[in-house]
Amino acid sequence: MGTGLMCLQGPYDPKTKTITLRGKMVDPMSGLDTDVRETFKIVDDKHQVMEMYNTPPKGKETKSMEIKYTRM
């Protein structure tokens, strides 16, 4: 984890109710740029899921975070 900023952008798909964001961030462990992908899915009126994936240089994409939101 780190305190660095990242700027991601991407489209909303109304069929799947998902925003897919892509960008780059500095990996706090190596100091190198890494590709980042986030998906934000609206499951229903009370549930949403955010997933974050990182792809290090010369590596494969791996899921680094998942947050499930529930409205009470």
N, CA, C and O of each residue as an XYZ file, in Angstrom:
288
protein
N       0.841     -1.177      0.000
C       0.000      0.000      0.000
C       0.886      1.240      0.000
O       2.029      1.200      0.455
N       0.356      2.318     -0.505
C       1.112      3.557     -0.548
C       0.180      4.752     -0.540
O      -1.041      4.604     -0.576
N       0.763      5.929     -0.491
C      -0.024      7.154     -0.455
C       0.002      7.893     -1.783
O      -0.465      9.028     -1.870
N       0.545      7.258     -2.821
C       0.629      7.899     -4.125
C      -0.722      8.065     -4.780
O      -1.681      7.370     -4.444
N      -0.790      8.995     -5.720
C      -2.013      9.245     -6.470
C      -1.990      8.464     -7.767
O      -0.925      8.196     -8.323
N      -3.165      8.101     -8.247
C      -3.261      7.514     -9.572
C      -4.482      8.089    -10.263
O      -5.482      8.402     -9.616
N      -4.401      8.224    -11.561
C      -5.492      8.766    -12.344
C      -5.911      7.694    -13.346
O      -5.116      7.278    -14.189
N      -7.152      7.256    -13.251
C      -7.680      6.220    -14.126
C      -8.855      6.799    -14.906
O      -9.530      7.716    -14.438
N      -9.093      6.260    -16.091
C     -10.248      6.682    -16.865
C     -10.755      5.523    -17.695
O     -10.011      4.599    -18.024
N     -12.032      5.586    -18.027
C     -12.598      4.529    -18.837
C     -14.095      4.653    -18.976
O     -14.713      5.527    -18.368
N     -14.682      3.777    -19.781
C     -16.095      3.886    -20.129
C     -17.025      3.128    -19.183
O     -16.608      2.254    -18.423
N     -18.295      3.501    -19.263
C     -19.374      2.797    -18.565
C     -20.085      1.921    -19.581
O     -20.411      2.383    -20.675
N     -20.330      0.661    -19.235
C     -21.073     -0.262    -20.091
C     -22.466     -0.442    -19.500
O     -22.615     -1.123    -18.484
N     -23.497      0.155    -20.115
C     -24.837      0.058    -19.546
C     -25.408     -1.365    -19.547
O     -26.267     -1.677    -18.722
N     -24.955     -2.222    -20.447
C     -25.458     -3.606    -20.493
C     -25.055     -4.381    -19.243
O     -25.861     -5.120    -18.679
N     -23.797     -4.208    -18.809
C     -23.307     -4.933    -17.629
C     -23.309     -4.067    -16.376
O     -22.965     -4.543    -15.294
N     -23.698     -2.782    -16.513
C     -23.687     -1.820    -15.403
C     -22.311     -1.766    -14.740
O     -22.200     -1.781    -13.514
N     -21.261     -1.703    -15.569
C     -19.886     -1.728    -15.088
C     -19.075     -0.584    -15.684
O     -19.152     -0.307    -16.881
N     -18.295      0.074    -14.829
C     -17.302      1.054    -15.272
C     -15.953      0.345    -15.229
O     -15.589     -0.226    -14.201
N     -15.206      0.376    -16.334
C     -13.875     -0.221    -16.375
C     -12.862      0.899    -16.549
O     -12.841      1.575    -17.578
N     -12.028      1.090    -15.545
C     -11.046      2.173    -15.527
C      -9.646      1.598    -15.717
O      -9.334      0.531    -15.187
N      -8.801      2.300    -16.470
C      -7.410      1.875    -16.704
C      -6.477      3.058    -16.515
O      -6.846      4.209    -16.748
N      -5.259      2.750    -16.086
C      -4.253      3.785    -15.915
C      -2.951      3.186    -15.409
O      -2.728      1.980    -15.515
N      -2.101      4.032    -14.861
C      -0.804      3.600    -14.323
C      -0.620      4.169    -12.927
O      -1.209      5.189    -12.570
N       0.206      3.493    -12.150
C       0.589      3.996    -10.832
C       2.016      3.547    -10.560
O       2.529      2.638    -11.214
N       2.645      4.188     -9.596
C       3.985      3.772     -9.193
C       3.840      2.692     -8.124
O       3.195      2.904     -7.097
N       4.441      1.544     -8.372
C       4.433      0.456     -7.402
C       5.305      0.858     -6.219
O       6.497      1.105     -6.402
N       4.742      0.933     -4.997
C       5.529      1.399     -3.854
C       6.670      0.461     -3.472
O       7.622      0.893     -2.822
N       6.596     -0.808     -3.857
C       7.665     -1.767     -3.524
C       8.866     -1.619     -4.451
O      10.009     -1.636     -3.995
N       8.611     -1.472     -5.765
C       9.709     -1.426     -6.731
C      10.044     -0.015     -7.204
O      11.148      0.231     -7.691
N       9.092      0.916     -7.061
C       9.303      2.265     -7.577
C       9.063      2.372     -9.073
O       9.294      3.432     -9.655
N       8.599      1.289     -9.718
C       8.372      1.275    -11.166
C       6.897      1.503    -11.480
O       6.020      1.210    -10.668
N       6.639      2.039    -12.691
C       5.257      2.183    -13.155
C       4.629      0.814    -13.353
O       5.276     -0.114    -13.840
N       3.380      0.698    -12.978
C       2.643     -0.546    -13.179
C       1.263     -0.208    -13.740
O       0.677      0.819    -13.396
N       0.757     -1.076    -14.600
C      -0.585     -0.881    -15.155
C      -1.621     -1.243    -14.105
O      -1.433     -2.175    -13.322
N      -2.722     -0.490    -14.099
C      -3.801     -0.707    -13.136
C      -5.121     -0.759    -13.900
O      -5.343      0.001    -14.843
N      -5.992     -1.673    -13.470
C      -7.351     -1.748    -14.005
C      -8.301     -1.877    -12.825
O      -8.069     -2.674    -11.916
N      -9.365     -1.096    -12.843
C     -10.396     -1.199    -11.814
C     -11.739     -1.407    -12.491
O     -12.022     -0.811    -13.530
N     -12.561     -2.253    -11.895
C     -13.932     -2.396    -12.352
C     -14.848     -2.024    -11.198
O     -14.601     -2.385    -10.047
N     -15.896     -1.307    -11.519
C     -16.884     -0.895    -10.536
C     -18.231     -1.329    -11.082
O     -18.731     -0.743    -12.043
N     -18.831     -2.363    -10.473
C     -20.073     -2.949    -10.974
C     -21.236     -2.627    -10.045
O     -21.145     -2.797     -8.829
N     -22.330     -2.158    -10.640
C     -23.564     -1.924     -9.900
C     -24.371     -3.214     -9.989
O     -24.929     -3.530    -11.040
N     -24.434     -3.958     -8.891
C     -25.124     -5.241     -8.871
C     -26.635     -5.025     -8.841
O     -27.370     -5.601     -9.642
N     -27.090     -4.186     -7.906
C     -28.495     -3.803     -7.798
C     -28.564     -2.504     -7.007
O     -27.534     -1.873     -6.769
N     -29.757     -2.095     -6.596
C     -29.912     -0.815     -5.895
C     -29.188     -0.759     -4.561
O     -28.924      0.330     -4.051
N     -28.861     -1.909     -3.985
C     -28.226     -1.927     -2.664
C     -26.821     -2.519     -2.647
O     -26.186     -2.556     -1.592
N     -26.320     -2.982     -3.794
C     -25.017     -3.647     -3.810
C     -24.159     -3.187     -4.989
O     -24.639     -3.044     -6.113
N     -22.875     -2.959     -4.697
C     -21.882     -2.613     -5.707
C     -20.591     -3.352     -5.364
O     -20.341     -3.677     -4.203
N     -19.770     -3.613     -6.391
C     -18.495     -4.305     -6.182
C     -17.408     -3.568     -6.947
O     -17.568     -3.275     -8.132
N     -16.297     -3.266     -6.270
C     -15.126     -2.675     -6.900
C     -13.984     -3.693     -6.832
O     -13.702     -4.244     -5.768
N     -13.335     -3.936     -7.963
C     -12.173     -4.824     -8.013
C     -11.008     -4.056     -8.625
O     -11.195     -3.273     -9.557
N      -9.807     -4.280     -8.099
C      -8.607     -3.618     -8.599
C      -7.592     -4.679     -8.998
O      -7.363     -5.642     -8.268
N      -6.982     -4.488    -10.177
C      -5.999     -5.419    -10.717
C      -4.722     -4.654    -11.052
O      -4.784     -3.541    -11.574
N      -3.567     -5.246    -10.755
C      -2.263     -4.649    -11.072
C      -1.514     -5.571    -12.019
O      -1.605     -6.794    -11.917
N      -0.765     -4.963    -12.952
C       0.100     -5.717    -13.851
C       1.499     -5.122    -13.757
O       1.761     -4.084    -14.364
N       2.406     -5.755    -13.010
C       3.765     -5.225    -12.901
C       4.531     -5.398    -14.209
O       4.154     -6.224    -15.040
N       5.598     -4.632    -14.401
C       6.416     -4.825    -15.597
C       6.871     -6.283    -15.673
O       7.333     -6.852    -14.683
N       6.735     -6.875    -16.849
C       7.134     -8.268    -17.092
C       6.386     -9.245    -16.190
O       6.931    -10.282    -15.811
N       5.142     -8.919    -15.844
C       4.350     -9.798    -14.989
C       2.960     -9.990    -15.549
O       2.615     -9.439    -16.595
N       2.160    -10.777    -14.843
C       0.788    -10.983    -15.284
C      -0.168    -10.250    -14.351
O       0.156     -9.985    -13.193
N      -1.336     -9.930    -14.864
C      -2.335     -9.201    -14.099
C      -2.825    -10.054    -12.927
O      -3.142    -11.233    -13.082
N      -2.877     -9.421    -11.751
C      -3.382    -10.103    -10.559
C      -4.342     -9.179     -9.820
O      -4.173     -7.960     -9.816
N      -5.357     -9.781     -9.194
C      -6.302     -8.997     -8.409
C      -5.628     -8.595     -7.109
O      -5.068     -9.434     -6.405
N      -5.684     -7.293     -6.791
C      -5.045     -6.811     -5.573
C      -6.052     -6.343     -4.527
O      -5.694     -6.152     -3.365
N      -7.324     -6.153     -4.935
C      -8.310     -5.662     -3.972
C      -9.715     -5.952     -4.479
O      -9.974     -5.958     -5.683
N     -10.616     -6.191     -3.532
C     -12.038     -6.286     -3.836
C     -12.793     -5.650     -2.676
O     -12.542     -5.966     -1.513
N     -13.723     -4.751     -3.002
C     -14.553     -4.117     -1.976
C     -16.009     -4.343     -2.365
O     -16.407     -4.066     -3.496
N     -16.791     -4.842     -1.428
C     -18.228     -5.040     -1.654
C     -18.976     -3.993     -0.833
O     -18.823     -3.915      0.386
N     -19.785     -3.193     -1.520
C     -20.555     -2.132     -0.876
C     -21.997     -2.600     -0.703
O     -22.579     -3.185     -1.615
N     -22.568     -2.339      0.470
C     -23.960     -2.673      0.752
C     -24.637     -1.482      1.406
O     -24.167     -0.974      2.424
N     -25.734     -1.041      0.824
C     -26.525      0.038      1.402
C     -27.463     -0.589      2.436
O     -28.125     -1.587      2.152
N     -27.515     -0.016      3.609
C     -28.352     -0.560      4.689
C     -29.725      0.051      4.652
O     -30.571     -0.281      5.482
